[in-house]
Amino acid sequence: MVWDYLIKPELMEQWLMKNDFQPVVGLGLAENFDMSRPAVSKHIKILHTAGFISIRDIGRERYCTLKSAGFRELQNWISYYDSFWASKLKKLETLLNNKLPN
């Protein structure tokens, strides 16, 4: 499920606000959060697996870049369920309006 990949939303938010899709050193993100370096490393791996980031190794550093395609997929998923539930709620509203006395 998509939400499994968004374990620490504040990490993603910080990245989006400060870096505007520019590469950052992965574990350098740990300095901005109350998270251990292993926790940040685990989260980066999850985001990479989900397609939200790409990773490029240069020497001993891993540079992470946000991938817009991963976010389009997330937007499509959200849009699908938004439409799905809007339709169901509209049908429920119609049903209730027809059953209730005027």
C-alpha positions as CSV (number, residue, x, y, z in Angstrom):
1,M,0.0,0.0,0.0
2,V,1.2,3.5,-0.8
3,W,1.0,4.7,2.8
4,D,3.5,2.2,3.9
5,Y,6.1,4.3,2.2
6,L,5.3,7.5,4.0
7,I,6.5,6.4,7.5
8,K,7.9,9.7,8.5
9,P,6.0,12.4,6.6
10,E,8.0,15.2,8.3
11,L,11.1,13.9,6.6
12,M,9.5,14.2,3.2
13,E,8.0,17.6,4.0
14,Q,11.4,19.0,5.1
15,W,13.0,17.7,1.9
16,L,10.3,19.1,-0.3
17,M,10.4,22.5,1.4
18,K,14.2,23.0,1.5
19,N,15.6,21.2,-1.5
20,D,13.1,21.6,-4.4
21,F,14.1,18.3,-6.0
22,Q,17.8,18.9,-5.7
23,P,20.1,16.1,-4.6
24,V,21.0,15.8,-0.9
25,V,23.4,13.6,1.0
26,G,21.1,11.0,2.5
27,L,22.3,10.7,6.0
28,G,22.8,14.5,6.2
29,L,19.0,14.6,6.6
30,A,19.4,13.0,10.1
31,E,20.8,16.3,11.4
32,N,17.4,18.0,10.8
33,F,15.2,15.5,12.6
34,D,15.0,13.7,16.0
35,M,15.8,10.4,14.3
36,S,18.9,8.2,14.4
37,R,21.0,7.8,11.3
38,P,19.9,4.1,11.0
39,A,16.3,5.3,11.1
40,V,17.0,7.8,8.3
41,S,18.8,5.2,6.3
42,K,15.9,2.8,6.6
43,H,13.4,5.5,5.5
44,I,15.6,6.4,2.5
45,K,15.6,2.8,1.5
46,I,11.8,2.6,1.7
47,L,11.4,5.8,-0.3
48,H,13.8,4.4,-2.9
49,T,11.9,1.1,-3.1
50,A,8.6,3.0,-3.5
51,G,10.0,5.1,-6.4
52,F,9.9,8.4,-4.6
53,I,13.7,9.0,-4.7
54,S,16.7,7.9,-6.7
55,I,20.1,7.3,-5.1
56,R,23.5,7.9,-6.6
57,D,26.6,6.8,-4.8
58,I,29.6,9.1,-5.2
59,G,32.6,8.0,-3.1
60,R,31.4,7.4,0.4
61,E,28.3,9.5,0.1
62,R,24.9,8.6,-1.2
63,Y,23.0,11.5,-3.0
64,C,19.3,11.2,-3.0
65,T,17.0,13.0,-5.4
66,L,13.2,13.2,-5.3
67,K,11.5,11.6,-8.4
68,S,8.4,13.4,-9.6
69,A,7.1,10.2,-11.2
70,G,6.7,8.6,-7.8
71,F,4.5,11.5,-6.7
72,R,2.4,11.4,-9.8
73,E,1.7,7.7,-9.0
74,L,0.7,8.8,-5.5
75,Q,-1.5,11.5,-6.9
76,N,-3.2,9.0,-9.2
77,W,-3.8,6.7,-6.2
78,I,-5.3,9.5,-4.1
79,S,-7.4,10.8,-7.0
80,Y,-8.9,7.3,-7.6
81,Y,-10.0,6.9,-4.0
82,D,-11.2,10.5,-3.8
83,S,-13.5,9.8,-6.8
84,F,-14.5,6.4,-5.5
85,W,-15.6,7.7,-2.1
86,A,-17.2,10.9,-3.6
87,S,-19.4,8.6,-5.8
88,K,-20.3,6.3,-2.9
89,L,-21.2,9.3,-0.6
90,K,-23.3,10.8,-3.4
91,K,-25.3,7.6,-3.7
92,L,-25.7,7.4,0.0
93,E,-27.0,11.0,0.0
94,T,-29.5,10.2,-2.7
95,L,-30.7,7.1,-0.9
96,L,-31.2,8.9,2.4
97,N,-33.0,11.8,0.7
98,N,-35.4,9.3,-1.0
99,K,-36.0,7.4,2.2
100,L,-36.6,10.4,4.5
101,P,-39.9,12.1,4.7
102,N,-40.0,15.7,3.3
